Amino acid sequence: MLYVGIALLILLVFMIGISVYLVIYAMKNMHHHSLEDSRAWQEHHYDLSWYDSMEKTDYTVTCGDGYILHAQFLPNPVPTDRYVLITHGFTDNHYGSLKYARIYLDNGFNVIIYDLRGHGMNSKTITTFTILEREDLYAMILDSRRRYPDMKVLGLHGESLGAGTTVAVLEKKPPVDFAVVDCGFYDMVPVFEVAIRSYHLPVFMVKVASACAKVIYGYSFRQMRPIEALADNQVPLLFMHGSCDELVSPEHSRKMSKATAGYSEVHMIPNAGHADAVFTDPEMYRIIVTDFLRKVVPDPGK
């Protein structure tokens, strides 16, 4: 019995140790991309000359807890009172939002991009997978409304973590007119379960890791549920998802579309993986987003 007890204790310590490592690795964003790496990745996948030739304005936004976000404004060459705020994915930075920016510029929008907390030019801190990020996006929305008083339309577009954050912020009833949600998650627990399986570890360790996250950082995985923001949401939503997404399955978008109280659409891009839809079929992606905008956004001047 003594040996059995020792073995169980060693196993327990091992599980807790692995869980603590995974929590710190994920929530401290240990594998984030540098601005240089992200910029190089974008350039390898599409032409950025349009961005380099644009007028740009850099500025900062102070959030409710005092955290400072770095943002950038891309004005449309043709004056417009329509704006979109794009939120990038986990480990990326504002350069990762540029693959969507051109669609909105071509549809008559000004574009605002920014770095999520702990990403890009922002100071290093933990990633809470929508809990604090939701508050940051809300601060960005309010700042945008104040900063650009000509604004008549403000939309949101998010990818992956940015998509989850875009959904989560709707709980605060922000003054926005639409949202495009690309490969977003309704709940981080099943996403962490996929990640745990990739390490060939038992799924129940997600519960252990969640408890460790609560002890270490004050937030458990079960608090990371964007879908809870949708029960009485009336903001029109467009869910985009790659049909072959193995990290965040397409079912996440389907569940959120069913959960929202307002208008929504779900579109699957065939053969696309996670955060890859806009590259797998850029023309289809552009057509779907453009069609959605025409449905939910008033014509200019009205």
C-alpha positions as CSV (number, residue, x, y, z in Angstrom):
1,M,0.0,0.0,0.0
2,L,2.9,2.3,0.8
3,Y,4.3,1.9,-2.8
4,V,0.8,2.5,-4.2
5,G,0.4,5.7,-2.2
6,I,3.8,6.9,-3.3
7,A,3.1,6.1,-7.0
8,L,-0.2,8.0,-6.8
9,L,1.5,11.0,-5.1
10,I,4.1,11.0,-7.9
11,L,1.4,10.8,-10.5
12,L,-0.5,13.6,-8.9
13,V,2.6,15.8,-8.7
14,F,3.4,15.0,-12.3
15,M,-0.1,16.0,-13.5
16,I,-0.1,19.2,-11.5
17,G,3.4,20.0,-12.8
18,I,2.4,19.4,-16.4
19,S,-0.8,21.4,-16.0
20,V,1.0,24.4,-14.4
21,Y,3.5,24.3,-17.3
22,L,0.7,24.3,-19.9
23,V,-1.2,27.1,-18.2
24,I,1.8,29.3,-18.0
25,Y,2.8,28.5,-21.6
26,A,-0.7,29.4,-22.9
27,M,-1.7,32.3,-20.7
28,K,1.7,34.0,-20.7
29,N,1.7,33.7,-24.5
30,M,5.2,32.2,-24.5
31,H,5.2,31.6,-28.3
32,H,3.9,35.0,-29.5
33,H,5.1,36.3,-32.9
34,S,7.3,39.4,-33.0
35,L,6.2,42.3,-35.2
36,E,9.0,41.5,-37.6
37,D,8.0,37.8,-37.9
38,S,4.3,38.6,-38.4
39,R,5.1,41.2,-41.0
40,A,7.3,38.8,-42.9
41,W,4.6,36.1,-42.7
42,Q,2.0,38.4,-44.2
43,E,4.3,39.5,-47.0
44,H,5.0,35.9,-47.9
45,H,1.2,35.2,-48.3
46,Y,-0.1,38.4,-50.0
47,D,0.9,41.8,-51.3
48,L,1.3,44.5,-48.7
49,S,2.3,47.4,-51.0
50,W,-1.1,48.9,-50.6
51,Y,-0.6,49.1,-46.8
52,D,2.9,50.6,-47.1
53,S,1.6,53.4,-49.3
54,M,-1.3,54.3,-47.1
55,E,-1.5,57.2,-44.7
56,K,-1.5,55.7,-41.1
57,T,-2.0,57.1,-37.7
58,D,-0.6,55.3,-34.6
59,Y,-2.1,56.0,-31.2
60,T,-2.8,54.4,-27.8
61,V,-5.9,53.6,-25.8
62,T,-6.0,53.3,-22.1
63,C,-8.3,50.5,-20.8
64,G,-10.3,50.5,-17.6
65,D,-7.6,48.8,-15.6
66,G,-4.9,51.2,-16.9
67,Y,-3.5,48.8,-19.4
68,I,-2.4,50.6,-22.6
69,L,-3.2,49.3,-26.1
70,H,-1.4,50.3,-29.3
71,A,-3.7,51.0,-32.2
72,Q,-3.5,52.2,-35.8
73,F,-5.9,54.0,-38.0
74,L,-6.1,53.3,-41.8
75,P,-8.3,56.0,-43.4
76,N,-10.1,55.1,-46.5
77,P,-8.8,57.1,-49.5
78,V,-12.4,58.1,-50.1
79,P,-13.9,60.0,-47.1
80,T,-16.5,57.8,-45.3
81,D,-18.4,57.7,-42.1
82,R,-18.2,53.9,-41.9
83,Y,-15.6,52.2,-39.7
84,V,-14.5,48.6,-38.8
85,L,-12.4,47.5,-35.8
86,I,-10.4,44.3,-36.5
87,T,-9.1,42.1,-33.7
88,H,-6.3,39.6,-34.6
89,G,-5.7,36.1,-33.3
90,F,-3.7,34.5,-30.5
91,T,0.1,34.9,-30.7
92,D,-0.3,37.4,-33.6
93,N,-0.4,41.2,-33.7
94,H,-2.0,44.0,-35.7
95,Y,-0.2,42.9,-38.9
96,G,-2.4,39.8,-38.8
97,S,-5.5,41.9,-39.3
98,L,-4.3,43.3,-42.6
99,K,-5.5,40.3,-44.6
100,Y,-9.1,41.4,-43.8
101,A,-8.5,45.2,-43.9
102,R,-8.4,45.4,-47.7
103,I,-11.9,43.9,-47.9
104,Y,-13.3,46.7,-45.8
105,L,-11.4,49.4,-47.5
106,D,-12.8,48.3,-50.8
107,N,-16.3,48.3,-49.3
108,G,-16.0,52.0,-48.2
109,F,-14.8,51.6,-44.6
110,N,-12.1,53.2,-42.5
111,V,-10.1,50.5,-40.7
112,I,-8.9,50.4,-37.1
113,I,-6.4,47.7,-36.1
114,Y,-4.7,47.1,-32.7
115,D,-2.7,44.7,-30.7
116,L,-4.4,42.5,-28.1
117,R,-3.0,42.7,-24.6
118,G,0.3,40.9,-24.3
119,H,0.8,41.0,-28.0
120,G,2.6,43.1,-30.5
121,M,3.7,46.5,-29.2
122,N,1.7,46.1,-25.9
123,S,3.5,45.3,-22.7
124,K,3.7,41.7,-21.7
125,T,0.9,40.3,-19.6
126,I,-1.3,37.3,-19.4
127,T,-3.8,36.2,-22.0
128,T,-7.2,35.4,-20.5
129,F,-8.9,34.2,-23.7
130,T,-11.7,36.8,-23.8
131,I,-12.1,37.7,-20.1
132,L,-9.9,40.8,-20.0
133,E,-9.7,41.0,-23.8
134,R,-13.4,41.7,-23.9
135,E,-12.9,44.7,-21.6
136,D,-10.1,45.9,-23.9
137,L,-12.2,45.7,-27.0
138,Y,-15.0,47.6,-25.3
139,A,-12.5,50.3,-24.4
140,M,-11.4,50.4,-28.1
141,I,-15.1,50.7,-29.2
142,L,-15.8,53.6,-26.9
143,D,-12.6,55.3,-27.8
144,S,-13.3,54.9,-31.5
145,R,-16.8,56.4,-31.1
146,R,-15.2,59.4,-29.3
147,R,-12.2,59.8,-31.5
148,Y,-14.1,59.8,-34.8
149,P,-17.2,61.9,-34.2
150,D,-18.3,61.5,-37.9
151,M,-18.8,57.8,-37.4
152,K,-22.2,56.6,-38.4
153,V,-21.4,52.9,-38.6
154,L,-19.0,50.8,-36.6
155,G,-18.5,47.1,-37.2
156,L,-16.3,44.4,-35.7
157,H,-14.2,41.7,-37.3
158,G,-12.3,39.1,-35.3
159,E,-10.2,36.1,-36.0
160,S,-9.8,33.1,-33.6
161,L,-9.1,34.7,-30.1
162,G,-10.1,38.0,-31.7
163,A,-13.3,36.3,-32.9
164,G,-14.1,35.0,-29.4
165,T,-13.4,38.4,-28.0
166,T,-15.7,40.0,-30.6
167,V,-18.5,37.7,-29.5
168,A,-17.7,38.1,-25.7
169,V,-17.8,41.9,-25.9
170,L,-21.4,41.8,-27.0
171,E,-22.4,41.0,-23.5
172,K,-21.6,44.7,-22.7
173,K,-24.1,45.9,-25.3
174,P,-21.5,48.0,-27.2
175,P,-22.5,50.6,-29.8
176,V,-21.7,48.5,-32.8
177,D,-23.7,47.7,-35.9
178,F,-22.4,44.3,-37.0
179,A,-19.7,41.7,-36.3
180,V,-17.9,39.2,-38.5
181,V,-16.6,36.2,-36.5
182,D,-13.9,34.1,-38.2
183,C,-13.1,30.7,-36.6
184,G,-14.3,31.8,-33.2
185,F,-14.8,29.5,-30.2
186,Y,-18.0,29.4,-28.1
187,D,-16.1,27.9,-25.1
188,M,-12.3,27.5,-24.5
189,V,-12.7,24.2,-22.7
190,P,-13.2,22.1,-25.8
191,V,-10.4,24.0,-27.5
192,F,-8.0,23.2,-24.6
193,E,-9.2,19.6,-24.8
194,V,-8.0,19.5,-28.5
195,A,-4.7,20.9,-27.4
196,I,-4.3,18.4,-24.6
197,R,-5.0,15.5,-26.9
198,S,-2.2,16.9,-29.3
199,Y,0.2,16.3,-26.4
200,H,-1.1,12.8,-26.0
201,L,-2.4,13.6,-22.5
202,P,-5.7,12.5,-20.9
203,V,-8.5,15.0,-21.5
204,F,-9.4,15.2,-17.8
205,M,-6.2,17.2,-17.3
206,V,-8.0,20.2,-18.7
207,K,-9.9,20.3,-15.4
208,V,-6.7,20.2,-13.5
209,A,-5.2,22.9,-15.7
210,S,-8.3,25.0,-15.2
211,A,-8.0,24.8,-11.4
212,C,-4.3,25.7,-11.7
213,A,-5.2,28.7,-13.9
214,K,-7.6,29.9,-11.3
215,V,-5.0,29.6,-8.5
216,I,-2.2,31.1,-10.5
217,Y,-3.9,33.9,-12.4
218,G,-7.4,34.1,-10.9
219,Y,-9.3,32.9,-14.0
220,S,-10.5,29.4,-14.8
221,F,-11.1,28.0,-18.3
222,R,-14.8,27.7,-17.6
223,Q,-15.1,31.5,-17.4
224,M,-13.9,31.7,-21.0
225,R,-17.3,31.2,-22.7
226,P,-18.2,33.9,-25.3
227,I,-21.5,32.1,-26.2
228,E,-22.9,33.4,-22.9
229,A,-23.0,36.9,-24.5
230,L,-25.5,35.9,-27.1
231,A,-28.7,35.1,-25.3
232,D,-30.2,38.6,-26.0
233,N,-27.8,39.9,-28.6
234,Q,-29.3,41.8,-31.5
235,V,-26.1,42.7,-33.4
236,P,-26.1,41.0,-36.8
237,L,-23.4,38.3,-36.9
238,L,-21.6,36.7,-39.8
239,F,-19.8,33.5,-38.8
240,M,-17.0,32.4,-41.1
241,H,-15.2,29.1,-40.5
242,G,-12.9,26.7,-42.3
243,S,-14.6,23.3,-42.9
244,C,-11.3,21.5,-42.0
245,D,-10.5,23.5,-38.8
246,E,-9.1,20.9,-36.4
247,L,-8.3,23.3,-33.5
248,V,-11.7,25.1,-33.3
249,S,-14.2,22.9,-35.0
250,P,-16.9,24.4,-37.3
251,E,-19.4,23.3,-34.7
252,H,-18.4,26.3,-32.6
253,S,-19.7,28.7,-35.2
254,R,-22.9,26.7,-35.6
255,K,-23.6,26.7,-31.9
256,M,-23.1,30.5,-31.6
257,S,-25.3,31.2,-34.6
258,K,-28.1,29.2,-32.9
259,A,-27.5,30.9,-29.6
260,T,-27.8,34.5,-30.8
261,A,-31.1,36.2,-30.5
262,G,-30.5,38.4,-33.6
263,Y,-29.8,37.9,-37.2
264,S,-26.9,35.6,-38.1
265,E,-25.3,33.7,-41.0
266,V,-22.8,30.8,-41.0
267,H,-20.6,30.1,-44.0
268,M,-18.0,27.3,-44.2
269,I,-15.1,27.7,-46.5
270,P,-14.3,24.2,-48.0
271,N,-10.9,22.7,-47.3
272,A,-9.8,25.6,-45.0
273,G,-8.1,25.0,-41.7
274,H,-7.9,27.2,-38.7
275,A,-7.7,30.9,-39.5
276,D,-7.0,30.0,-43.1
277,A,-10.4,30.6,-44.8
278,V,-9.4,34.0,-46.2
279,F,-6.3,32.4,-47.9
280,T,-8.0,29.2,-49.0
281,D,-10.7,30.9,-51.1
282,P,-10.1,34.7,-50.9
283,E,-12.7,35.5,-53.6
284,M,-15.5,33.5,-51.9
285,Y,-14.5,35.1,-48.6
286,R,-14.7,38.6,-50.0
287,I,-18.0,37.9,-51.7
288,I,-19.6,36.5,-48.5
289,V,-18.4,39.4,-46.4
290,T,-19.4,42.0,-49.0
291,D,-22.9,40.5,-49.3
292,F,-23.4,40.5,-45.6
293,L,-22.3,44.2,-45.3
294,R,-24.9,45.1,-48.0
295,K,-27.6,43.4,-46.0
296,V,-26.9,44.9,-42.6
297,V,-25.1,48.2,-43.2
298,P,-27.1,51.3,-44.3
299,D,-26.1,52.8,-47.7
300,P,-23.7,55.7,-47.4
301,G,-25.5,59.0,-46.9
302,K,-28.7,57.5,-45.5
